[in-house]
Amino acid sequence: MRKLPPKPRILYVTEAHSGPYPYVFAGVPDVMETMGFEVSRLDPGSANFEMYRERINKFKPDVIFCFIRYLWAARKFADFLKEYHPVVVLNWYQEDPNFTTDEYLSLSKEYDFWFTIDANMVPFWQTKTYFMPPAFDERIYKDYGVARCYDVAYVGQLGHELSTRMYLPYMEIMAAFGKKAMLCLERPMSLPALPGLERVLRSFKLRPYLARLPIWKCGWTNPKDEEEKALVMNQSKICPSLSRVWGPWERQLRATLPEYPKDKSGYFYQPKPRAFHAVGVGAMLLSDYYTELESLFDLGREAIVFEFGNLEEFREKLSWYTAHDQERERVAKAGFERGRKQHTFACRIRRILSIVERDS
């Protein structure tokens, strides 16, 4: 057992992010500081080995806490560790299973601990590995006390052609709620998928002009920042979460890990932050079912689930819970309370550090 001080000094390592994740990667060390930890940040993209070593010798961290997403960054930092590894190092990996490669699995052995959002991947990483799902930042995801003017809101992306094909039917069901729905997507939701025109429909530059056309069945926006996203969800009665992932990476993953278990429909799934964002703002979570939800929520009391692929069940549960306020609010309140007790960034950070202390 490695005894950590009550307020450990943490070297926080992550890449500079310009994609859909920058808030999460910046938010984690911010929360650490609110918890009273002293934090020093290091970007492996701009750092070289001497910078890394000098930072450790000056800052003297108790733990190196990595939040690395990309293979190049994990590889570069693993190379640093091969030369200088004075304190315990962990990575909380947010991309299983779809970013996993043979090389990524191999280099994980340079890290002392690996925390994955995919419980199915625990046996395959080549170091001490633990299931650690996403979480929410309670400074941002909270009940702002605004009116719940949307029956349903979904904040996410449709992605490439394969995931669009998988998710579009769900978007159409939500869009049928009209102006009582808010879909924060990259395309309008009254047109079917249109090969060749999708790029036009999703064009960021064209959105102000497209928005003037009568092609939207429902509310449509892209939150400009994380707080605006939280406010959209907080104005909503129900926030669905879809967890299945489908992409061109599947063939490589199946070849690398043929023993990786599939769900009964043959899909991969990935616990999504939006499920925790939903309970964070006090909306009712309606999620496609996956096994790990059983350990995260009391299903039926704190969250409602449906079987992925059963569009009729999804439609019926949306309709029933939007029409029965008392039952929906009961579930939302219980989920909100569970979220505050167990699913915040601070809860996850404490849990990670307690595992490191216990198992070092």
Helices and strands as residue ranges (DSSP letters): E 9-13, H 22-34, E 38-42, H 49-59, E 63-66, H 71-83, E 88-93, H 102-107, G 108-110, E 113-116, G 119-121, E 128-131, E 150-155, H 161-175, G 178-180, E 181-184, H 198-201, H 207-210, E 219-220, H 226-234, E 236-241, E 244-245, H 250-256, E 268-269, H 273-280, E 284-288, H 293-296, E 304-306, H 311-323, H 325-342, H 345-359
